[in-house]
Amino acid sequence: MNKKIGLKDIISIGIGGMVGGGIFAVLGLAVSLAKGGTPIAFSFAGLIALLTAYSYAKLSKKYPKDGGTVEFINSQFGQGIFSGAINNLLWLSYIVMLALYASAFGSYGAELFSITDSKNIDTHIYQTSILIIALFINYLSVKLVSRIESVSVIIKLLILIAFIGVGFYGISNNPENLNQLSPENWENPFLLLSGGMVIFVAYEGFELIANSISDLKDKEKNTEKAYFGAVGFVIILYILIAIVTVGALPFKQIANAQDYVLAKAAEPTLGQIGFTIITITALISTFSAINATVLGSGRVNYDIAEDKELPKYFCHKFWGKPIGFLVTAILSVALVNFFNLQSISTAGSAGFLLIFAIVNYIGYKKHQALNSKKWIHLLAGVLCILAFVTLLIQQFGSNRIGVLISIGIIVFCFILEFIYKKTLPNKERS
């Protein structure tokens, strides 16, 4: 059966990939870095995502296969050490994203329901438990994962849009915090840019569209619409959420509730009911994002192993699914329990900015075959690299561990791939 999906369906996949756990995890972090300029920080990150989406759209039409980013990289660089290292970086970046989503789930869960007398212990219990549950669901039924994602996308978007509407109503009746959005409360341009890059992980999910392009109706007409529709909608959504949050709460309250700030921002207008509704929305959203990311990262891991860029071990099955599902979940549990939110977010953003810079470079090199404007690919690539460097420089002063993790993951991918390729027999290297 050759089931094709329509434009609305694939835009929903992109929106669902972006509006997963990211916004719930990093909104408080964004405000702590950018203060009143938080909407500007989201705009910076959104601009880079939108320009990169151009490269993805053009490459997706040329290579409409399920591999997505992996396929683009292999098409340009072959299956050597460089492509293998970058593809492994993609897989590890997914693991970082899982840790980010689990971190958000734990923070919101601990606010809603206490298990022990310690909120810190409760957070770790929730973080670990949700990853184990998601792993079990993925092994149980891929169809169930798809159903959870479909329902959660509708729920979270409806509630977030309602949150924006109610938030603006509350601000109009109680405008004392609005001056926090004025330019004198913005951080300097360097911090605004770096703040936007730390939270870039909130946008990375649009690349999931590439994995479904092969099933899209009228690919020639709808591919660009899919990418730009999804990214454009999410940019507007995030900017409005940022405005409502900064306009609803004093900076001190936002800092105190950094890990669950979206729920806290609903309190001034809706009270405890608003806090509870947004918290439950965060739990549903992050749970669905974790489910989908376990599935996507497990498949990426399997595809990379099939391309002989990871050991054959990862082609093995456990309980009917690739062993990569289990390995991914175990690594995510370790990451979320040993590192803080800012370090995880920095590592995730750095990984995806580097990957996106390479995808933009591929678009630039192939612009004639893609029938695209090479200056857009070039601009997107340069912005990704500048953002990557800016992120590492700024974070090195306040979040050295996050920077070291980011660089360590990248270096590890290259060393791992170099050793692996050198130990393969010659006949198996290509």
C-alpha positions as CSV (number, residue, x, y, z in Angstrom):
1,M,0.0,0.0,0.0
2,N,1.5,3.3,-1.1
3,K,0.0,5.8,1.3
4,K,0.8,9.4,0.5
5,I,0.6,12.2,3.1
6,G,-0.7,15.7,2.4
7,L,0.8,19.1,3.0
8,K,-1.0,19.6,6.3
9,D,0.2,16.3,7.6
10,I,3.8,17.0,6.9
11,I,3.6,20.5,8.3
12,S,2.2,18.9,11.4
13,I,5.2,16.5,11.6
14,G,7.6,19.5,11.4
15,I,5.6,21.5,14.0
16,G,5.4,18.5,16.3
17,G,9.1,18.0,16.0
18,M,9.9,21.5,17.0
19,V,7.1,22.2,19.6
20,G,8.0,19.1,21.5
21,G,9.9,19.4,24.8
22,G,12.2,22.2,23.6
23,I,10.1,25.3,24.4
24,F,9.1,23.9,27.9
25,A,12.8,23.1,28.7
26,V,14.6,26.2,27.4
27,L,12.2,29.2,27.8
28,G,13.3,30.0,31.4
29,L,16.9,29.6,30.3
30,A,16.3,32.0,27.4
31,V,14.9,34.7,29.7
32,S,17.8,34.3,32.1
33,L,20.2,34.9,29.2
34,A,18.4,37.5,27.1
35,K,16.1,39.2,29.7
36,G,13.6,41.5,27.9
37,G,15.2,40.7,24.6
38,T,14.0,37.1,24.8
39,P,11.6,37.5,21.8
40,I,14.6,38.8,19.8
41,A,16.7,35.8,20.9
42,F,14.0,33.5,19.6
43,S,13.9,35.6,16.4
44,F,17.7,35.1,15.8
45,A,17.4,31.4,16.3
46,G,14.3,31.3,14.1
47,L,16.1,33.2,11.3
48,I,18.9,30.6,11.2
49,A,16.3,27.8,11.2
50,L,14.3,29.4,8.4
51,L,17.4,29.9,6.2
52,T,18.6,26.3,6.9
53,A,15.1,25.1,6.0
54,Y,15.8,26.4,2.5
55,S,18.7,24.0,2.1
56,Y,16.7,21.2,3.6
57,A,13.8,21.8,1.2
58,K,16.1,21.8,-1.9
59,L,18.0,18.8,-0.8
60,S,14.9,16.9,0.2
61,K,13.5,17.3,-3.4
62,K,16.7,16.0,-4.8
63,Y,17.1,13.1,-2.3
64,P,13.6,12.2,-1.2
65,K,14.7,9.3,1.0
66,D,14.0,8.3,4.5
67,G,17.6,8.9,5.6
68,G,17.1,12.7,5.5
69,T,20.2,14.4,6.9
70,V,22.3,11.1,6.8
71,E,21.4,10.8,3.1
72,F,22.4,14.4,2.3
73,I,25.8,14.0,4.0
74,N,26.6,10.7,2.4
75,S,25.6,12.1,-1.1
76,Q,28.3,14.8,-0.8
77,F,31.1,13.2,1.2
78,G,30.6,9.4,0.5
79,Q,30.8,6.9,3.3
80,G,34.2,8.0,4.8
81,I,35.5,9.1,8.1
82,F,34.1,12.7,7.9
83,S,30.5,11.6,6.9
84,G,30.6,8.9,9.5
85,A,31.6,11.2,12.2
86,I,29.0,13.8,11.3
87,N,26.3,11.2,11.1
88,N,27.3,9.8,14.5
89,L,27.2,13.4,15.8
90,L,23.6,13.5,14.6
91,W,22.8,10.4,16.5
92,L,24.5,11.7,19.7
93,S,22.7,15.0,19.3
94,Y,19.4,13.1,19.3
95,I,20.5,11.6,22.6
96,V,21.2,15.1,24.0
97,M,17.7,16.1,22.9
98,L,16.2,13.1,24.7
99,A,18.1,14.2,27.9
100,L,16.8,17.8,27.4
101,Y,13.2,16.6,27.0
102,A,13.5,14.3,30.0
103,S,15.0,17.2,32.0
104,A,11.9,19.3,31.3
105,F,9.5,16.3,32.1
106,G,11.3,15.9,35.4
107,S,11.1,19.5,36.4
108,Y,7.4,19.9,35.6
109,G,6.5,16.5,37.0
110,A,8.2,17.3,40.3
111,E,6.1,20.5,40.5
112,L,2.8,18.7,39.9
113,F,3.2,15.6,42.2
114,S,5.7,14.9,45.0
115,I,7.0,11.4,45.4
116,T,9.6,11.9,48.1
117,D,10.4,14.8,50.4
118,S,13.1,16.0,48.0
119,K,12.2,17.8,44.8
120,N,15.7,17.1,43.5
121,I,15.2,13.3,44.0
122,D,11.7,13.5,42.5
123,T,13.1,15.3,39.4
124,H,15.6,12.5,38.8
125,I,12.9,9.8,39.4
126,Y,10.7,11.4,36.8
127,Q,13.5,12.0,34.3
128,T,14.7,8.4,34.4
129,S,11.2,6.8,34.6
130,I,9.9,8.6,31.5
131,L,12.9,7.5,29.4
132,I,12.3,3.9,30.4
133,I,8.6,4.1,29.7
134,A,9.2,5.6,26.3
135,L,11.7,2.9,25.5
136,F,9.2,0.2,26.5
137,I,6.5,1.8,24.3
138,N,8.8,2.0,21.3
139,Y,9.6,-1.7,21.7
140,L,5.9,-2.5,22.2
141,S,4.4,-0.7,19.2
142,V,5.7,1.9,16.7
143,K,2.0,2.5,15.8
144,L,1.3,3.5,19.4
145,V,4.2,6.0,19.2
146,S,2.6,7.5,16.1
147,R,-0.8,7.8,17.8
148,I,0.6,9.4,20.9
149,E,2.4,12.0,18.7
150,S,-0.7,12.8,16.6
151,V,-2.9,13.4,19.6
152,S,-0.3,15.3,21.6
153,V,0.4,17.7,18.7
154,I,-3.2,18.8,18.7
155,I,-3.5,19.1,22.5
156,K,-0.3,21.1,23.0
157,L,-0.9,23.5,20.1
158,L,-4.5,24.2,21.3
159,I,-3.4,24.9,24.9
160,L,-0.3,26.9,23.9
161,I,-2.5,29.1,21.6
162,A,-5.0,29.5,24.4
163,F,-2.1,30.4,26.8
164,I,-1.0,33.1,24.4
165,G,-4.6,34.5,24.1
166,V,-5.2,34.4,27.9
167,G,-1.7,35.8,28.5
168,F,-2.3,38.9,26.4
169,Y,-5.6,39.4,28.0
170,G,-3.9,39.2,31.4
171,I,-1.2,41.6,30.4
172,S,-3.7,44.2,29.1
173,N,-5.4,44.2,32.5
174,N,-2.2,44.2,34.5
175,P,0.6,45.8,32.4
176,E,3.2,46.6,35.1
177,N,5.6,44.0,33.8
178,L,5.4,45.2,30.1
179,N,8.3,47.6,30.6
180,Q,10.5,44.5,31.0
181,L,10.2,44.1,27.2
182,S,11.6,47.6,26.5
183,P,15.1,47.9,24.9
184,E,16.7,49.1,28.1
185,N,16.0,45.7,29.6
186,W,17.6,43.8,26.7
187,E,20.9,42.2,27.1
188,N,23.7,43.4,24.7
189,P,23.6,42.1,21.1
190,F,26.3,39.4,21.8
191,L,24.3,38.0,24.7
192,L,21.0,38.2,22.7
193,L,22.7,36.2,19.9
194,S,24.3,33.6,22.2
195,G,21.0,33.3,24.2
196,G,19.3,32.5,20.9
197,M,21.8,29.9,20.1
198,V,21.6,28.2,23.5
199,I,17.9,27.7,22.8
200,F,18.4,26.8,19.2
201,V,17.4,23.2,20.2
202,A,13.8,24.4,20.3
203,Y,13.9,24.7,16.5
204,E,15.9,21.7,15.4
205,G,12.9,19.4,14.9
206,F,12.1,20.7,11.5
207,E,14.7,18.3,10.1
208,L,12.3,15.4,10.8
209,I,10.4,16.6,7.7
210,A,13.2,15.2,5.5
211,N,12.5,11.7,6.7
212,S,8.9,11.9,5.4
213,I,9.4,13.7,2.1
214,S,9.4,10.4,0.1
215,D,5.7,10.0,1.2
216,L,4.6,13.6,0.4
217,K,2.1,14.3,-2.3
218,D,3.2,16.7,-5.1
219,K,6.8,16.9,-3.8
220,E,7.8,19.5,-6.3
221,K,5.1,21.9,-5.3
222,N,4.8,21.2,-1.6
223,T,8.3,20.6,-0.2
224,E,9.2,24.3,0.3
225,K,5.7,25.0,1.7
226,A,6.2,22.2,4.2
227,Y,9.4,23.5,5.6
228,F,8.6,27.2,5.5
229,G,5.1,26.7,6.8
230,A,6.3,24.6,9.8
231,V,9.3,26.9,10.7
232,G,7.4,30.1,10.1
233,F,4.5,29.1,12.3
234,V,6.8,28.0,15.1
235,I,8.8,31.2,15.0
236,I,5.7,33.3,15.5
237,L,4.4,30.9,18.2
238,Y,7.7,31.1,20.2
239,I,8.0,34.9,19.9
240,L,4.4,35.3,21.2
241,I,5.0,32.9,24.1
242,A,8.2,34.8,25.0
243,I,6.3,38.1,25.0
244,V,3.6,36.7,27.2
245,T,6.0,35.1,29.6
246,V,8.2,38.2,30.1
247,G,5.1,40.4,30.3
248,A,3.5,38.2,32.9
249,L,6.2,37.8,35.5
250,P,9.0,39.8,37.1
251,F,12.5,38.7,36.1
252,K,13.1,37.5,39.7
253,Q,10.1,35.1,39.6
254,I,11.1,33.8,36.1
255,A,14.6,33.1,37.5
256,N,13.2,31.2,40.5
257,A,10.9,29.1,38.3
258,Q,13.4,28.7,35.4
259,D,12.8,25.0,34.9
260,Y,9.0,25.3,34.8
261,V,8.5,29.0,33.8
262,L,5.7,28.4,31.2
263,A,3.5,27.0,33.9
264,K,4.4,29.8,36.3
265,A,3.5,32.4,33.6
266,A,-0.1,31.1,33.5
267,E,-0.6,31.8,37.2
268,P,-1.1,35.6,37.2
269,T,-4.2,35.3,35.1
270,L,-5.5,31.8,35.7
271,G,-4.1,31.0,39.2
272,Q,-3.4,27.4,40.2
273,I,-5.7,26.0,37.5
274,G,-3.5,27.7,34.8
275,F,-0.3,26.4,36.4
276,T,-1.7,22.8,36.5
277,I,-3.0,22.9,32.9
278,I,0.3,24.1,31.5
279,T,2.2,21.6,33.6
280,I,0.1,18.7,32.3
281,T,0.5,20.1,28.8
282,A,4.3,20.1,29.3
283,L,4.2,16.5,30.5
284,I,2.2,15.4,27.5
285,S,4.4,17.4,25.1
286,T,7.7,16.2,26.5
287,F,6.5,12.6,26.7
288,S,5.4,12.6,23.1
289,A,8.7,14.3,22.1
290,I,10.7,11.6,24.0
291,N,8.7,8.8,22.3
292,A,9.3,10.2,18.8
293,T,12.9,10.9,19.4
294,V,13.6,7.4,20.8
295,L,12.1,6.1,17.6
296,G,13.9,8.5,15.3
297,S,17.3,8.2,17.0
298,G,17.1,4.4,17.0
299,R,16.4,4.3,13.3
300,V,19.2,6.8,12.6
301,N,21.6,4.6,14.6
302,Y,20.5,1.6,12.6
303,D,20.9,3.4,9.2
304,I,24.4,4.6,10.1
305,A,25.4,1.0,11.1
306,E,24.0,-0.3,7.8
307,D,26.2,2.2,6.0
308,K,29.2,0.8,7.9
309,E,29.8,4.0,9.8
310,L,29.1,2.2,13.1
311,P,29.9,-1.4,14.1
312,K,27.6,-4.2,12.8
313,Y,26.6,-4.7,16.5
314,F,24.0,-1.8,16.0
315,C,22.3,-3.8,13.3
316,H,21.4,-6.5,15.8
317,K,17.8,-6.7,17.1
318,F,16.7,-6.8,20.7
319,W,13.1,-7.7,21.3
320,G,12.3,-7.2,17.6
321,K,13.8,-3.7,17.3
322,P,17.3,-2.4,16.6
323,I,19.6,-2.5,19.7
324,G,20.2,1.2,19.1
325,F,16.9,2.0,20.8
326,L,18.2,0.5,24.0
327,V,21.7,2.1,23.8
328,T,20.1,5.5,23.0
329,A,17.9,5.3,26.1
330,I,20.7,4.2,28.4
331,L,23.0,7.0,27.3
332,S,20.2,9.6,27.7
333,V,19.5,8.4,31.2
334,A,23.1,8.9,32.1
335,L,23.3,12.3,30.5
336,V,20.2,13.7,32.1
337,N,21.2,12.5,35.6
338,F,24.7,13.8,35.6
339,F,24.5,17.2,33.8
340,N,22.4,20.3,34.3
341,L,19.9,21.8,31.8
342,Q,22.1,24.6,30.5
343,S,25.0,22.1,29.7
344,I,22.6,19.8,28.0
345,S,21.0,22.6,26.0
346,T,24.4,24.0,25.0
347,A,25.6,20.6,23.8
348,G,22.4,20.0,21.8
349,S,22.4,23.4,20.1
350,A,26.1,23.2,19.3
351,G,25.7,19.7,17.7
352,F,22.8,20.8,15.5
353,L,24.3,24.1,14.5
354,L,27.4,22.3,13.2
355,I,25.3,19.7,11.4
356,F,23.1,22.4,9.8
357,A,26.2,24.3,8.8
358,I,27.4,21.2,6.9
359,V,24.0,20.7,5.3
360,N,24.0,24.3,4.1
361,Y,27.5,23.8,2.7
362,I,26.2,20.8,0.8
363,G,23.3,22.9,-0.6
364,Y,25.9,25.5,-1.7
365,K,28.1,23.0,-3.4
366,K,25.1,21.4,-5.2
367,H,23.2,24.6,-6.0
368,Q,23.2,24.0,-9.7
369,A,21.8,20.5,-9.4
370,L,19.3,21.7,-6.9
371,N,18.3,24.7,-9.0
372,S,18.7,26.9,-5.9
373,K,20.1,30.3,-5.0
374,K,23.7,29.6,-3.7
375,W,23.8,32.9,-1.7
376,I,21.0,31.7,0.6
377,H,22.9,28.4,1.3
378,L,26.1,30.4,1.8
379,L,24.4,32.9,4.2
380,A,22.8,30.1,6.2
381,G,26.0,28.2,6.5
382,V,28.0,31.3,7.6
383,L,25.3,32.2,10.2
384,C,25.4,28.7,11.5
385,I,29.2,28.8,12.0
386,L,29.1,32.2,13.5
387,A,26.3,31.1,15.9
388,F,28.3,28.0,16.8
389,V,31.4,30.0,17.6
390,T,29.4,32.7,19.5
391,L,27.7,30.0,21.5
392,L,30.9,28.4,22.6
393,I,32.7,31.6,23.4
394,Q,29.9,33.1,25.5
395,Q,29.1,29.9,27.3
396,F,32.7,29.2,28.1
397,G,32.7,31.9,30.8
398,S,29.5,30.8,32.6
399,N,29.0,27.2,31.5
400,R,32.4,25.7,30.9
401,I,31.2,22.2,31.4
402,G,28.5,22.6,28.7
403,V,31.2,23.8,26.3
404,L,33.6,21.0,27.1
405,I,30.7,18.5,26.7
406,S,29.9,20.0,23.3
407,I,33.5,19.9,22.0
408,G,34.1,16.5,23.6
409,I,31.1,15.0,21.8
410,I,32.3,16.3,18.4
411,V,35.9,15.2,18.9
412,F,34.7,11.8,20.2
413,C,32.7,11.2,17.0
414,F,35.7,11.8,14.8
415,I,38.1,9.7,16.9
416,L,35.5,6.9,17.1
417,E,34.9,6.9,13.4
418,F,38.6,7.1,12.6
419,I,39.4,4.1,14.8
420,Y,36.4,2.1,13.5
421,K,37.3,2.7,9.8
422,K,40.9,1.9,10.4
423,T,40.0,-1.4,12.0
424,L,37.6,-2.5,9.2
425,P,39.0,-4.8,6.5
426,N,39.6,-2.9,3.3
427,K,36.8,-4.7,1.4
428,E,34.3,-3.5,4.0
429,R,35.2,0.2,4.2
430,S,33.2,1.2,1.2
